[in-house]
Amino acid sequence: MASPAPAMPAPEMTGRSDPHEGVRDPRREMDARTRALLEAPLAPLLLRLAAPNVILMLAQSATGLIETYFIGHLGTDALAGVAVVFPGVMLTQMISGGAMGGGISSSIARALGGGRRDDATALVTHAIVINGLLGLICSVAVLGFGPALYRSLGAHGAALDAALAYSNVVFAGSVLLWVMNALASALRGTGNMMVPAWVICGGALALIPLSPCLIFGLGPFPGLGVAGGATALVTYYVVGTAILAWYLWSGRSVVRPRLFGVRLERRLFAAIVRVGGIASLSSLQTNLTIMLTTGMVGTFGSAALAGFGTGSRLEYLLVPLSFGIGAPLVAVVGTNVGAGQPERALRAAWIGAGFGFAVTETIGLLAALHPVAWLALFDTDPAMLATGSLYLRLVGPFYGFFGLGLVLYFASQGAGRMLWPVLGQFVRLAVAVVGAAVALRLGFGLWAVFASIAVALVAYGLTVAVSIAGGAWTGRPAPRAVAVPRPT
């Protein structure tokens, strides 16, 4: 029998210090919020983080729905005009908050997970610079090329006039949306979902009385028509940006940015753009899919355009809803990847994907069973209701695959692995647009266009899910559960 190893003398007995003394342990320096992302049970953690974020994103989406509800009272032409502008508005929200916003959250989460708190703080300033510049470019592009774009999507006459009246106001102030989403994304990267939720929910509540006052006119408020809804939205951007900036610079956050003396570094810009830039391609593809199919539906007239625009707005609602579930995954996955825990990051992704599929599939099935309950909120024109109902009955039952793909897209942002989510959106774009074009060429009508959209959603969700299961993040297939034999 081997003799037992000699006991190691205590440090104070030898006169030597603890061999681990002076060795830097990043976790000792981490904020409690960051440690929770690395150690807390995943399902309860994701539910706790997602709940306020889902409320936040539903509230942000409600800002557009509130406007649409009141603008619908101005007539079908006004509703059709706003329908062709809405994909552009959603594109700015998706890129500023979801794509570039995900890059911001991911880079800050990975920095905090790796114990690089100074980098995390400096990334806030870099985020504001990136989103501010992109917001200015977006405003100039839409204000210059908006009329040609809206004509190509089928808006003419009164519908085109309404589109331009709405678009010119929204995009004149859209840089504020970009900056507001940069600040909110910075907070989400630290695991703080509550403050952005309160700010954006408060803004949505304020729009309920403000929008009709500016659209129809009340007391001191002038009646501005469709431009009134846009003015209310820009007002919301102003107030939300101011509150989030105050919170960050007041020292209440894990990251405490400075107003002056921040040195801009290429590596920090790259940390955001490397994820957010590629993710932006996915957002562009999503909106390009909607815009191209909107143009095809527009050939059937303004009522069909209004019906499809109103029905597909529910699909757009799934984007921020999935973002509400996915944004915590950016923080959880990014922090764990930064800390060298890829298996925990992958488990978190699949748990979140299950949540996303269940929620979006439930909404899709309800919409398919009761389409008029949604559509009649905005207009009661029979032709509009017929087109919108056809769309929801054919596409709604497949919304779960859209939610599955979107949640895994956000998880991939946290992992810094965006190739397959972008390819998945390309597959969706190709299936939807090519299928719809062939359907129209063969004279099959609107039902075939909508069927192509449904097949495209399934293709998108499965492409992203199968790629991750096959090792897109790690280069090897996801591990399966292995039965461990009990000792005899």
The 8 nearest C-alpha neighbors of each residue, nearest first, counted from 0:
[[1, 2, 3, 4, 5, 6, 7, 487],
 [0, 2, 3, 4, 5, 6, 7, 8],
 [1, 3, 0, 4, 5, 6, 7, 8],
 [4, 2, 5, 1, 6, 0, 7, 8],
 [3, 5, 6, 2, 1, 7, 0, 8],
 [6, 4, 3, 7, 2, 8, 1, 9],
 [5, 7, 8, 4, 3, 9, 2, 10],
 [6, 8, 5, 9, 4, 10, 13, 12],
 [9, 7, 12, 6, 10, 13, 11, 5],
 [8, 10, 12, 11, 7, 13, 17, 15],
 [11, 9, 15, 13, 12, 16, 17, 14],
 [10, 12, 14, 9, 13, 15, 16, 8],
 [13, 11, 9, 10, 14, 8, 15, 16],
 [14, 12, 15, 10, 11, 8, 9, 16],
 [13, 15, 11, 12, 10, 16, 9, 17],
 [16, 14, 10, 13, 17, 11, 12, 18],
 [15, 17, 10, 18, 14, 20, 11, 19],
 [16, 18, 20, 19, 10, 15, 9, 21],
 [17, 19, 20, 16, 15, 21, 22, 10],
 [20, 18, 17, 22, 21, 16, 23, 24],
 [19, 21, 17, 22, 18, 16, 23, 24],
 [20, 22, 23, 19, 18, 17, 24, 16],
 [23, 21, 19, 20, 24, 18, 25, 17],
 [24, 22, 25, 21, 27, 20, 19, 28],
 [23, 25, 26, 27, 22, 28, 114, 21],
 [26, 24, 114, 28, 27, 23, 29, 113],
 [27, 25, 29, 28, 24, 34, 114, 30],
 [26, 28, 25, 29, 24, 23, 30, 34],
 [27, 29, 26, 25, 30, 24, 114, 23],
 [30, 28, 26, 27, 33, 31, 34, 25],
 [29, 31, 33, 32, 34, 28, 253, 26],
 [32, 30, 34, 33, 35, 29, 36, 28],
 [33, 31, 35, 30, 34, 190, 36, 189],
 [32, 34, 36, 30, 35, 31, 29, 37],
 [35, 33, 31, 37, 36, 32, 38, 29],
 [34, 36, 39, 38, 32, 37, 33, 31],
 [37, 35, 33, 34, 331, 38, 39, 32],
 [38, 36, 34, 35, 335, 39, 33, 334],
 [37, 39, 35, 36, 34, 40, 41, 33],
 [38, 40, 35, 41, 36, 44, 37, 34],
 [41, 39, 42, 44, 43, 38, 35, 45],
 [40, 42, 44, 43, 45, 39, 347, 350],
 [41, 43, 45, 44, 40, 46, 350, 347],
 [44, 42, 46, 45, 41, 47, 40, 39],
 [45, 43, 41, 47, 42, 46, 40, 48],
 [46, 44, 48, 42, 47, 43, 49, 41],
 [47, 45, 49, 43, 48, 44, 50, 42],
 [48, 46, 44, 45, 49, 50, 43, 51],
 [47, 49, 45, 46, 50, 327, 44, 192],
 [48, 50, 52, 324, 46, 47, 51, 45],
 [49, 51, 53, 52, 47, 48, 46, 54],
 [52, 50, 54, 53, 49, 193, 196, 55],
 [51, 53, 323, 55, 49, 54, 50, 192],
 [54, 52, 323, 56, 55, 50, 51, 320],
 [53, 55, 51, 57, 52, 56, 58, 50],
 [56, 54, 196, 52, 58, 53, 57, 200],
 [55, 57, 59, 319, 53, 58, 54, 323],
 [58, 56, 60, 54, 59, 55, 61, 53],
 [57, 59, 61, 200, 55, 56, 60, 203],
 [58, 60, 56, 61, 62, 57, 199, 55],
 [61, 59, 57, 62, 58, 63, 56, 316],
 [60, 62, 64, 58, 63, 59, 65, 57],
 [61, 63, 60, 65, 59, 203, 64, 66],
 [62, 64, 66, 61, 65, 60, 67, 59],
 [63, 65, 61, 67, 66, 62, 68, 60],
 [66, 64, 68, 62, 63, 67, 61, 69],
 [67, 65, 63, 64, 69, 68, 228, 70],
 [66, 68, 64, 70, 65, 69, 71, 63],
 [67, 69, 377, 65, 71, 66, 70, 64],
 [68, 70, 71, 66, 67, 72, 211, 65],
 [71, 69, 67, 72, 73, 68, 66, 225],
 [70, 72, 377, 69, 73, 68, 78, 74],
 [71, 73, 70, 74, 69, 68, 378, 377],
 [74, 72, 70, 71, 77, 75, 69, 78],
 [75, 73, 72, 77, 76, 71, 78, 70],
 [74, 76, 78, 77, 79, 71, 305, 302],
 [77, 75, 158, 79, 78, 74, 157, 80],
 [76, 78, 80, 161, 75, 79, 74, 158],
 [79, 77, 75, 81, 76, 80, 71, 82],
 [80, 78, 305, 82, 76, 77, 81, 158],
 [81, 79, 162, 158, 77, 161, 82, 78],
 [80, 82, 84, 78, 162, 83, 79, 85],
 [83, 81, 79, 308, 85, 80, 84, 78],
 [82, 84, 81, 85, 80, 149, 86, 152],
 [85, 83, 81, 82, 87, 86, 162, 166],
 [84, 86, 88, 82, 87, 83, 81, 89],
 [87, 85, 89, 88, 84, 90, 286, 83],
 [88, 86, 90, 85, 89, 84, 91, 286],
 [89, 87, 85, 91, 90, 86, 92, 84],
 [90, 88, 92, 86, 87, 91, 93, 85],
 [89, 91, 87, 93, 88, 92, 86, 94],
 [92, 90, 94, 88, 89, 93, 95, 87],
 [91, 93, 89, 95, 90, 96, 94, 88],
 [94, 92, 97, 90, 96, 91, 95, 89],
 [93, 95, 98, 91, 97, 279, 99, 92],
 [96, 94, 177, 92, 99, 100, 93, 91],
 [97, 95, 100, 180, 93, 92, 94, 98],
 [96, 98, 93, 100, 101, 94, 95, 99],
 [99, 97, 94, 278, 275, 279, 101, 100],
 [98, 100, 275, 102, 101, 95, 94, 97],
 [101, 99, 96, 97, 103, 184, 98, 102],
 [100, 102, 104, 98, 97, 99, 103, 105],
 [101, 103, 275, 271, 274, 99, 105, 100],
 [102, 104, 100, 271, 101, 106, 105, 185],
 [188, 105, 103, 101, 184, 107, 185, 102],
 [106, 104, 413, 108, 102, 333, 107, 103],
 [105, 107, 109, 103, 108, 104, 270, 271],
 [106, 108, 119, 110, 104, 188, 105, 109],
 [109, 107, 334, 188, 105, 111, 330, 333],
 [110, 108, 337, 334, 333, 112, 106, 111],
 [109, 111, 115, 107, 113, 108, 112, 119],
 [110, 112, 114, 108, 113, 109, 115, 116],
 [113, 111, 334, 337, 109, 338, 110, 114],
 [112, 114, 337, 110, 338, 111, 115, 109],
 [113, 115, 111, 25, 112, 116, 110, 29],
 [116, 114, 110, 111, 118, 113, 117, 119],
 [115, 117, 119, 118, 111, 114, 120, 110],
 [118, 116, 120, 119, 115, 121, 254, 110],
 [117, 119, 121, 120, 116, 115, 122, 110],
 [120, 118, 107, 116, 122, 117, 110, 121],
 [119, 121, 254, 117, 256, 118, 122, 123],
 [120, 122, 118, 123, 119, 124, 117, 256],
 [121, 123, 125, 119, 120, 124, 126, 118],
 [124, 122, 126, 121, 125, 120, 185, 127],
 [125, 123, 127, 126, 122, 121, 128, 256],
 [124, 126, 122, 128, 123, 127, 268, 129],
 [127, 125, 123, 129, 124, 128, 181, 122],
 [126, 128, 124, 130, 125, 129, 131, 181],
 [127, 129, 125, 131, 126, 130, 132, 124],
 [130, 128, 126, 132, 131, 127, 125, 133],
 [131, 129, 133, 127, 177, 132, 128, 178],
 [132, 130, 134, 128, 133, 129, 127, 178],
 [133, 131, 135, 134, 129, 130, 128, 136],
 [132, 134, 130, 136, 135, 131, 137, 129],
 [133, 135, 174, 137, 131, 132, 136, 177],
 [136, 134, 138, 132, 137, 133, 174, 139],
 [137, 135, 133, 139, 134, 138, 140, 132],
 [136, 138, 134, 140, 135, 139, 133, 141],
 [139, 137, 170, 135, 141, 136, 140, 171],
 [138, 140, 136, 142, 137, 141, 143, 135],
 [141, 139, 137, 143, 138, 142, 144, 136],
 [142, 140, 145, 144, 143, 138, 139, 137],
 [141, 143, 139, 145, 140, 144, 138, 167],
 [144, 142, 140, 141, 145, 139, 146, 138],
 [143, 145, 141, 147, 146, 142, 140, 148],
 [144, 146, 141, 148, 147, 142, 143, 149],
 [147, 145, 149, 148, 144, 150, 163, 159],
 [148, 146, 150, 145, 149, 144, 151, 152],
 [147, 149, 145, 151, 146, 150, 144, 152],
 [150, 148, 152, 151, 146, 147, 154, 145],
 [149, 151, 154, 147, 153, 152, 148, 155],
 [150, 152, 148, 149, 153, 147, 294, 154],
 [153, 151, 294, 149, 150, 154, 293, 148],
 [152, 154, 297, 150, 151, 294, 155, 149],
 [155, 153, 159, 150, 158, 149, 152, 80],
 [156, 154, 159, 158, 150, 157, 153, 160],
 [157, 155, 159, 158, 160, 154, 76, 161],
 [156, 158, 160, 159, 76, 161, 155, 77],
 [157, 159, 80, 76, 161, 154, 160, 156],
 [160, 158, 155, 154, 162, 156, 161, 157],
 [161, 159, 157, 163, 162, 158, 164, 156],
 [162, 160, 80, 164, 158, 159, 77, 163],
 [161, 163, 80, 159, 81, 165, 160, 164],
 [162, 164, 166, 160, 165, 161, 167, 159],
 [165, 163, 161, 226, 162, 166, 167, 160],
 [166, 164, 226, 162, 163, 225, 229, 167],
 [165, 167, 163, 169, 168, 164, 162, 170],
 [168, 166, 170, 169, 165, 164, 163, 171],
 [167, 169, 171, 166, 170, 165, 229, 230],
 [170, 168, 166, 229, 171, 172, 167, 173],
 [171, 169, 173, 138, 172, 167, 168, 166],
 [170, 172, 168, 169, 138, 173, 167, 142],
 [173, 171, 170, 174, 169, 233, 175, 168],
 [172, 174, 170, 176, 175, 171, 169, 134],
 [175, 173, 134, 177, 176, 172, 135, 131],
 [174, 176, 178, 173, 177, 236, 172, 179],
 [177, 175, 179, 173, 174, 236, 178, 180],
 [178, 176, 174, 95, 180, 130, 175, 179],
 [177, 179, 181, 175, 180, 176, 131, 130],
 [180, 178, 240, 176, 182, 181, 177, 175],
 [179, 181, 183, 96, 177, 182, 178, 184],
 [182, 180, 178, 184, 179, 183, 127, 100],
 [181, 183, 185, 179, 180, 184, 243, 178],
 [182, 184, 180, 186, 185, 195, 181, 179],
 [185, 183, 187, 100, 181, 104, 186, 182],
 [186, 184, 182, 188, 183, 187, 104, 103],
 [185, 187, 183, 184, 188, 191, 189, 182],
 [188, 186, 184, 191, 190, 189, 192, 185],
 [104, 187, 189, 108, 185, 330, 186, 107],
 [188, 190, 187, 186, 191, 108, 253, 107],
 [189, 191, 187, 188, 330, 192, 32, 186],
 [192, 190, 187, 186, 189, 193, 194, 188],
 [193, 191, 187, 52, 194, 195, 190, 51],
 [192, 194, 196, 195, 191, 51, 197, 52],
 [193, 195, 197, 196, 192, 198, 191, 186],
 [196, 194, 198, 183, 197, 193, 192, 199],
 [197, 195, 55, 193, 194, 199, 198, 51],
 [196, 198, 200, 194, 195, 199, 201, 193],
 [199, 197, 195, 201, 196, 200, 239, 194],
 [198, 200, 202, 201, 196, 197, 55, 195],
 [201, 199, 203, 58, 197, 202, 198, 55],
 [202, 200, 204, 198, 199, 203, 197, 205],
 [201, 203, 199, 205, 200, 204, 235, 198],
 [204, 202, 200, 206, 205, 62, 201, 58],
 [203, 205, 201, 206, 202, 207, 200, 208],
 [204, 206, 202, 203, 207, 208, 201, 209],
 [205, 207, 209, 203, 204, 210, 208, 202],
 [206, 208, 205, 204, 209, 210, 65, 203],
 [209, 207, 206, 210, 211, 205, 212, 204],
 [208, 210, 206, 212, 207, 211, 231, 213],
 [209, 211, 228, 213, 212, 206, 231, 208],
 [212, 210, 214, 213, 215, 209, 208, 69],
 [211, 213, 216, 217, 209, 210, 214, 215],
 [212, 214, 227, 216, 210, 222, 211, 215],
 [215, 213, 227, 224, 211, 223, 222, 212],
 [216, 214, 222, 211, 212, 213, 224, 223],
 [222, 217, 215, 221, 212, 220, 213, 214],
 [216, 218, 212, 220, 219, 215, 221, 222],
 [219, 217, 220, 216, 221, 212, 222, 213],
 [218, 220, 217, 221, 216, 212, 213, 222],
 [219, 221, 217, 216, 218, 213, 212, 222],
 [222, 220, 216, 223, 213, 219, 217, 215],
 [216, 221, 223, 215, 214, 213, 224, 220],
 [224, 222, 227, 214, 226, 213, 221, 225],
 [223, 225, 214, 226, 227, 222, 215, 213],
 [224, 226, 227, 228, 165, 214, 70, 223],
 [227, 225, 165, 229, 164, 224, 228, 223],
 [228, 226, 214, 213, 223, 230, 225, 229],
 [229, 227, 210, 231, 226, 230, 66, 225],
 [228, 230, 232, 226, 169, 227, 231, 165],
 [231, 229, 227, 233, 232, 228, 226, 234],
 [230, 232, 234, 228, 229, 210, 233, 209],
 [231, 233, 229, 235, 230, 234, 228, 236],
 [232, 234, 236, 230, 235, 231, 172, 169],
 [235, 233, 231, 237, 232, 236, 230, 238],
 [234, 236, 232, 233, 238, 237, 202, 239],
 [237, 235, 233, 239, 234, 176, 238, 175],
 [238, 236, 234, 240, 235, 239, 175, 241],
 [237, 239, 241, 235, 240, 236, 242, 234],
 [240, 238, 236, 242, 241, 237, 235, 198],
 [241, 239, 179, 243, 237, 238, 242, 236],
 [240, 242, 238, 244, 239, 243, 245, 237],
 [243, 241, 245, 239, 244, 240, 246, 238],
 [244, 242, 246, 245, 240, 241, 239, 182],
 [245, 243, 241, 247, 246, 242, 240, 248],
 [244, 246, 242, 248, 243, 247, 249, 241],
 [247, 245, 243, 249, 244, 248, 242, 251],
 [248, 246, 244, 249, 245, 252, 250, 243],
 [247, 249, 245, 250, 246, 256, 244, 255],
 [248, 250, 246, 247, 251, 245, 255, 252],
 [251, 249, 255, 248, 252, 247, 246, 254],
 [252, 250, 249, 246, 247, 253, 255, 248],
 [253, 251, 254, 250, 247, 255, 246, 186],
 [252, 254, 255, 189, 251, 30, 250, 186],
 [255, 253, 120, 252, 256, 119, 116, 247],
 [254, 256, 250, 120, 252, 248, 247, 253],
 [257, 255, 120, 248, 254, 121, 123, 258],
 [256, 258, 259, 255, 261, 248, 260, 124],
 [257, 259, 256, 260, 261, 248, 124, 255],
 [260, 258, 257, 261, 262, 256, 124, 121],
 [259, 261, 262, 258, 257, 263, 256, 121],
 [262, 260, 259, 263, 257, 121, 258, 124],
 [263, 261, 264, 260, 121, 259, 124, 125],
 [262, 264, 261, 125, 265, 267, 268, 121],
 [265, 263, 266, 267, 262, 268, 125, 269],
 [264, 266, 268, 267, 269, 263, 270, 125],
 [265, 267, 269, 264, 268, 270, 271, 263],
 [268, 266, 270, 269, 265, 264, 122, 271],
 [267, 269, 265, 271, 270, 266, 125, 272],
 [268, 270, 266, 272, 267, 271, 273, 265],
 [271, 269, 267, 268, 273, 272, 106, 266],
 [272, 270, 102, 103, 269, 268, 273, 275],
 [271, 273, 276, 275, 269, 274, 270, 268],
 [272, 274, 269, 270, 271, 276, 275, 277],
 [275, 273, 102, 272, 277, 276, 415, 271],
 [274, 276, 99, 102, 272, 98, 278, 277],
 [277, 275, 272, 279, 278, 274, 273, 99],
 [276, 278, 279, 280, 275, 274, 417, 273],
 [277, 279, 98, 275, 281, 280, 276, 274],
 [280, 278, 282, 98, 276, 281, 277, 94],
 [279, 281, 283, 278, 277, 282, 284, 421],
 [280, 282, 421, 284, 278, 279, 283, 424],
 [283, 281, 279, 285, 284, 280, 94, 93],
 [284, 282, 280, 286, 281, 285, 287, 279],
 [283, 285, 287, 281, 282, 286, 288, 424],
 [286, 284, 282, 288, 283, 287, 281, 289],
 [285, 287, 289, 288, 283, 284, 290, 86],
 [286, 288, 284, 290, 289, 285, 283, 291],
 [287, 289, 286, 428, 285, 291, 290, 284],
 [290, 288, 286, 292, 287, 291, 293, 285],
 [289, 291, 293, 287, 292, 288, 286, 294],
 [292, 290, 294, 293, 288, 289, 287, 295],
 [291, 293, 295, 289, 294, 290, 288, 296],
 [294, 292, 290, 296, 291, 295, 289, 297],
 [293, 295, 152, 297, 291, 292, 296, 153],
 [296, 294, 292, 297, 293, 298, 291, 436],
 [295, 297, 293, 298, 294, 299, 304, 292],
 [298, 296, 153, 294, 304, 299, 295, 300],
 [297, 299, 296, 300, 295, 153, 294, 304],
 [298, 300, 297, 296, 303, 301, 304, 295],
 [301, 299, 297, 303, 298, 302, 304, 296],
 [302, 300, 304, 303, 305, 79, 297, 76],
 [301, 303, 383, 305, 304, 300, 382, 306],
 [304, 302, 306, 305, 301, 300, 383, 386],
 [303, 305, 301, 297, 307, 302, 306, 296],
 [304, 306, 79, 308, 302, 303, 307, 383],
 [307, 305, 383, 387, 303, 386, 309, 308],
 [306, 308, 310, 387, 304, 309, 305, 311],
 [309, 307, 305, 82, 311, 306, 310, 304],
 [308, 310, 312, 306, 307, 311, 305, 374],
 [309, 311, 387, 307, 312, 308, 313, 306],
 [312, 310, 314, 313, 308, 309, 307, 315],
 [311, 313, 315, 309, 314, 310, 308, 316],
 [312, 314, 316, 311, 315, 310, 317, 309],
 [315, 313, 311, 317, 316, 312, 318, 310],
 [316, 314, 312, 317, 313, 318, 311, 319],
 [315, 317, 313, 314, 318, 319, 312, 60],
 [316, 318, 320, 314, 315, 319, 321, 359],
 [317, 319, 321, 315, 316, 320, 322, 314],
 [320, 318, 322, 56, 321, 317, 316, 323],
 [321, 319, 317, 323, 322, 318, 53, 56],
 [322, 320, 324, 318, 323, 319, 406, 325],
 [321, 323, 319, 325, 320, 324, 326, 318],
 [322, 324, 53, 52, 320, 321, 325, 56],
 [323, 325, 49, 321, 322, 326, 53, 327],
 [324, 326, 322, 406, 328, 409, 327, 323],
 [325, 327, 329, 328, 322, 323, 324, 409],
 [328, 326, 330, 329, 325, 48, 331, 49],
 [329, 327, 331, 325, 410, 326, 330, 332],
 [328, 330, 413, 326, 410, 327, 332, 105],
 [329, 331, 188, 333, 327, 108, 328, 332],
 [332, 330, 328, 334, 36, 333, 329, 327],
 [333, 331, 344, 413, 335, 329, 328, 334],
 [334, 332, 413, 109, 336, 330, 108, 105],
 [333, 335, 112, 109, 108, 337, 331, 336],
 [336, 334, 338, 340, 332, 337, 333, 344],
 [337, 335, 339, 333, 341, 338, 340, 334],
 [336, 338, 109, 112, 334, 113, 335, 339],
 [337, 339, 335, 112, 113, 336, 340, 334],
 [338, 340, 336, 337, 341, 335, 113, 112],
 [339, 341, 335, 336, 342, 343, 338, 344],
 [342, 340, 344, 336, 343, 339, 345, 335],
 [343, 341, 345, 344, 340, 346, 347, 335],
 [342, 344, 346, 345, 341, 340, 347, 335],
 [343, 345, 332, 341, 347, 342, 346, 335],
 [346, 344, 348, 342, 347, 343, 341, 349],
 [347, 345, 343, 349, 348, 344, 342, 350],
 [346, 348, 344, 350, 345, 349, 351, 41],
 [349, 347, 345, 351, 346, 350, 410, 352],
 [350, 348, 352, 346, 351, 347, 353, 345],
 [349, 351, 347, 353, 352, 348, 346, 354],
 [352, 350, 354, 348, 353, 349, 347, 355],
 [353, 351, 349, 355, 403, 354, 350, 406],
 [354, 352, 356, 350, 351, 355, 349, 357],
 [353, 355, 351, 357, 352, 356, 358, 350],
 [356, 354, 352, 402, 358, 353, 357, 403],
 [355, 357, 399, 403, 402, 353, 359, 354],
 [358, 356, 354, 360, 355, 359, 361, 353],
 [357, 359, 361, 355, 360, 356, 354, 362],
 [360, 358, 399, 362, 361, 356, 402, 398],
 [361, 359, 399, 363, 398, 357, 362, 358],
 [360, 362, 364, 358, 359, 363, 357, 365],
 [363, 361, 359, 365, 360, 364, 366, 358],
 [364, 362, 395, 360, 366, 396, 398, 361],
 [363, 365, 396, 367, 361, 366, 362, 395],
 [364, 366, 368, 362, 367, 363, 369, 361],
 [367, 365, 370, 363, 369, 364, 368, 391],
 [366, 368, 392, 364, 391, 395, 365, 370],
 [367, 369, 365, 366, 370, 364, 392, 391],
 [368, 370, 366, 367, 372, 371, 365, 373],
 [371, 369, 366, 388, 372, 373, 367, 391],
 [370, 372, 374, 373, 375, 369, 388, 384],
 [371, 373, 370, 369, 375, 374, 376, 366],
 [374, 372, 371, 370, 375, 376, 366, 369],
 [375, 373, 371, 376, 372, 377, 370, 384],
 [376, 374, 378, 377, 379, 371, 373, 372],
 [375, 377, 374, 373, 378, 68, 372, 379],
 [376, 378, 68, 71, 375, 374, 67, 379],
 [379, 377, 375, 71, 380, 376, 374, 72],
 [378, 380, 375, 381, 384, 377, 383, 374],
 [379, 381, 383, 382, 378, 384, 302, 75],
 [382, 380, 384, 383, 379, 385, 302, 386],
 [383, 381, 385, 384, 380, 302, 386, 303],
 [384, 382, 306, 302, 380, 386, 381, 385],
 [383, 385, 381, 387, 382, 386, 388, 306],
 [386, 384, 382, 388, 383, 387, 381, 389],
 [387, 385, 306, 389, 383, 388, 384, 303],
 [386, 388, 306, 310, 390, 307, 384, 389],
 [389, 387, 391, 370, 385, 390, 386, 384],
 [390, 388, 386, 392, 387, 391, 385, 393],
 [389, 391, 387, 388, 393, 392, 449, 394],
 [392, 390, 395, 367, 388, 394, 393, 389],
 [393, 391, 367, 389, 390, 395, 394, 388],
 [392, 394, 390, 391, 395, 450, 389, 449],
 [393, 395, 453, 391, 396, 397, 392, 390],
 [394, 396, 363, 391, 367, 398, 397, 392],
 [397, 395, 364, 363, 394, 398, 367, 360],
 [398, 396, 395, 399, 394, 400, 453, 457],
 [397, 399, 401, 360, 363, 395, 400, 359],
 [400, 398, 360, 356, 359, 402, 401, 397],
 [401, 399, 460, 403, 457, 402, 398, 397],
 [400, 402, 398, 404, 399, 456, 403, 460],
 [401, 403, 399, 405, 356, 355, 400, 404],
 [404, 402, 356, 400, 352, 401, 406, 405],
 [403, 405, 460, 407, 401, 402, 406, 463],
 [404, 406, 408, 402, 407, 403, 401, 321],
 [405, 407, 325, 409, 408, 352, 403, 404],
 [408, 406, 410, 404, 409, 405, 411, 352],
 [409, 407, 405, 411, 406, 410, 420, 404],
 [410, 408, 412, 325, 406, 411, 407, 329],
 [409, 411, 407, 328, 413, 412, 329, 408],
 [412, 410, 414, 408, 416, 409, 413, 417],
 [413, 411, 415, 409, 410, 414, 329, 274],
 [412, 414, 333, 329, 105, 332, 410, 411],
 [413, 415, 411, 412, 416, 333, 332, 336],
 [414, 416, 412, 413, 274, 411, 417, 105],
 [417, 415, 411, 414, 418, 472, 412, 471],
 [416, 418, 420, 411, 419, 415, 412, 421],
 [419, 417, 421, 420, 416, 422, 277, 471],
 [418, 420, 422, 421, 417, 423, 463, 466],
 [421, 419, 423, 408, 422, 463, 417, 418],
 [422, 420, 281, 424, 419, 423, 418, 417],
 [423, 421, 419, 425, 424, 420, 426, 418],
 [424, 422, 459, 420, 426, 421, 425, 462],
 [423, 425, 427, 421, 426, 422, 281, 459],
 [424, 426, 422, 428, 427, 423, 429, 421],
 [427, 425, 423, 429, 424, 428, 430, 422],
 [426, 428, 455, 424, 459, 430, 425, 429],
 [429, 427, 425, 288, 431, 426, 430, 432],
 [428, 430, 426, 432, 427, 431, 433, 425],
 [431, 429, 455, 427, 433, 434, 428, 432],
 [432, 430, 452, 451, 455, 434, 428, 429],
 [433, 431, 435, 434, 429, 430, 428, 436],
 [432, 434, 436, 435, 430, 429, 431, 437],
 [433, 435, 437, 451, 431, 432, 436, 430],
 [434, 436, 448, 438, 432, 437, 433, 451],
 [435, 437, 433, 439, 438, 434, 432, 440],
 [436, 438, 440, 434, 439, 435, 433, 441],
 [439, 437, 435, 441, 443, 436, 440, 447],
 [438, 440, 442, 436, 441, 437, 443, 444],
 [439, 441, 437, 442, 438, 436, 443, 435],
 [440, 442, 438, 439, 443, 437, 444, 436],
 [443, 441, 439, 440, 444, 438, 437, 447],
 [442, 444, 438, 441, 447, 439, 445, 446],
 [445, 443, 442, 446, 447, 439, 438, 448],
 [444, 446, 448, 447, 449, 443, 296, 439],
 [445, 447, 449, 448, 444, 450, 389, 443],
 [446, 448, 450, 449, 445, 438, 443, 444],
 [449, 447, 435, 445, 451, 446, 450, 438],
 [448, 450, 452, 446, 451, 447, 390, 445],
 [451, 449, 447, 453, 452, 448, 446, 393],
 [450, 452, 431, 454, 448, 434, 449, 453],
 [451, 453, 431, 449, 455, 450, 454, 456],
 [452, 454, 394, 450, 456, 455, 451, 397],
 [455, 453, 451, 457, 456, 452, 458, 450],
 [454, 456, 427, 458, 452, 430, 431, 453],
 [457, 455, 459, 453, 401, 458, 454, 400],
 [458, 456, 454, 400, 460, 459, 455, 461],
 [457, 459, 455, 461, 456, 460, 462, 427],
 [460, 458, 423, 456, 427, 462, 457, 461],
 [461, 459, 404, 400, 457, 462, 463, 403],
 [460, 462, 464, 458, 463, 459, 465, 457],
 [461, 463, 459, 423, 465, 460, 464, 458],
 [462, 464, 466, 420, 461, 460, 465, 423],
 [465, 463, 461, 467, 466, 462, 468, 460],
 [466, 464, 468, 462, 467, 463, 461, 469],
 [465, 467, 469, 463, 471, 468, 464, 462],
 [468, 466, 471, 469, 470, 464, 465, 472],
 [467, 469, 465, 477, 466, 470, 476, 464],
 [468, 470, 476, 466, 467, 465, 471, 477],
 [469, 471, 476, 475, 474, 473, 467, 472],
 [472, 470, 467, 466, 474, 473, 469, 468],
 [473, 471, 470, 474, 416, 467, 414, 411],
 [472, 474, 470, 475, 471, 476, 341, 477],
 [473, 475, 470, 471, 472, 476, 469, 477],
 [474, 476, 470, 473, 469, 477, 471, 472],
 [477, 475, 470, 469, 468, 478, 474, 473],
 [476, 478, 468, 470, 469, 475, 479, 467],
 [479, 477, 476, 480, 475, 481, 468, 342],
 [478, 480, 481, 477, 476, 482, 468, 469],
 [479, 481, 482, 478, 483, 477, 346, 476],
 [482, 480, 479, 483, 478, 484, 477, 485],
 [483, 481, 484, 480, 485, 479, 478, 486],
 [482, 484, 481, 485, 486, 480, 487, 479],
 [485, 483, 482, 486, 487, 481, 480, 479],
 [484, 486, 487, 483, 482, 481, 480, 479],
 [487, 485, 484, 483, 482, 481, 480, 479],
 [486, 485, 484, 483, 482, 481, 480, 0]]
